[in-house]
Amino acid sequence: MKKIICLAFFASLLMATATPAMAQLKSTYKKALFIGAHPDDPETCAGGTMILMKQLGCDVVSVYLTAGESGIAGKSHDEAAAIRRVESADACAVMGVRSLWVGQIDGYAEVNLERYAQMKKIIEQEHPDVVFTHWPIDSHRDHRACSLLVYDAWRQLDHSFELYYFEAMTGMQSMNFTPDEYVDISTTVDLKHKAIMCHRTQEPQELIDDWHGPMEKMRGNEFQCRAAEAFVHQRWRTSEIVK
């Protein structure tokens, strides 16, 4: 049975008064990390949820594994990184969230003992209640690397935070993604798109029109709302799996 995570109690915001569920949500998630491989990944994959959590009083951090060094044709790594850091700063300002940079290189993401330790240290220092990152079965090697690093940190930190996977351009990048939890982003999707548009070098309108816009509508249809983002909840006990 598919279910919505606590965030989807956001529907109660449509009512005039707060509900006990909303109060529980605010006290449960005090800090959230959204960890993406590239500067536009957290925004495109889960921007609506990021904005929603921020509105609910959660400290939200957009974490970038790389600075998109290989993402602008004709630019050196340093030149591209400088441009994309500015774009990310603009997107984070729109969403009202903080950014954090891991320091790997776009297209050359590494998974080794040093990088495992680096991701663990970053997450441990931030001390989040919940982390969102890439679904591990993905055609982009940086996405796969990011997912594995976060998953290992979750294990090494004794499952001290909730872990969710988001999807990226499903069908071309994320593969075999079958969500078990949804967030209704009907009231934040427009602001999410405004944040995506800050990534001016990445053909943002095409990202919205051809990929993430249709995905938001599809997940919204599945969850019976205007627009939704979908996730897979990583559980470490068999008894936690909802049947």
MONORDA-V106198 format. One record per backbone hydrogen bond with DSSP energy under -0.5 kcal/mol. NH is the residue of the N-H (numbers start at 1). CO is the residue of the C=O. If there is no record, write none. Layout:
NH:CO + NH:CO
This chain:
3:180 + 5:182 + 8:5 + 9:6 + 10:7 + 11:8 + 12:9 + 13:10 + 14:11 + 15:12 + 23:19 + 24:20 + 25:21 + 26:22 + 27:23 + 28:24 + 29:25 + 30:28 + 32:59 + 33:130 + 34:61 + 35:33 + 35:132 + 36:34 + 36:63 + 41:38 + 42:38 + 44:40 + 45:41 + 46:42 + 47:43 + 50:46 + 51:47 + 52:48 + 53:49 + 54:50 + 55:51 + 56:52 + 57:54 + 58:53 + 59:30 + 60:58 + 61:32 + 62:98 + 63:34 + 63:61 + 64:100 + 65:36 + 65:63 + 66:37 + 67:104 + 71:68 + 75:72 + 80:76 + 81:77 + 82:78 + 83:79 + 84:80 + 85:81 + 86:82 + 87:83 + 88:84 + 89:85 + 90:86 + 91:87 + 92:88 + 93:89 + 94:90 + 95:91 + 96:92 + 97:92 + 98:60 + 100:62 + 102:64 + 103:64 + 104:65 + 108:105 + 116:112 + 117:113 + 118:114 + 119:115 + 120:116 + 121:117 + 122:118 + 123:119 + 124:120 + 125:121 + 126:122 + 127:123 + 128:123 + 129:31 + 130:31 + 131:162 + 132:33 + 133:164 + 134:35 + 135:166 + 138:136 + 139:173 + 141:139 + 144:140 + 145:141 + 146:142 + 147:143 + 148:144 + 149:145 + 150:146 + 151:147 + 152:148 + 153:149 + 154:150 + 155:151 + 156:152 + 157:153 + 158:155 + 159:154 + 160:157 + 162:129 + 163:234 + 164:131 + 165:232 + 166:133 + 171:174 + 172:169 + 173:169 + 174:168 + 175:137 + 178:176 + 179:177 + 180:231 + 181:231 + 183:229 + 185:183 + 185:227 + 186:227 + 188:185 + 189:185 + 192:188 + 193:189 + 194:190 + 195:191 + 196:192 + 197:193 + 198:195 + 199:196 + 200:198 + 202:199 + 203:200 + 206:203 + 207:203 + 208:204 + 209:205 + 210:206 + 211:206 + 211:207 + 212:207 + 213:208 + 214:208 + 215:211 + 216:212 + 217:213 + 218:214 + 219:215 + 220:216 + 221:217 + 222:218 + 223:219 + 224:220 + 225:220 + 228:216 + 229:183 + 231:181 + 232:165 + 234:163 + 234:232 + 235:233 + 240:237 + 241:238
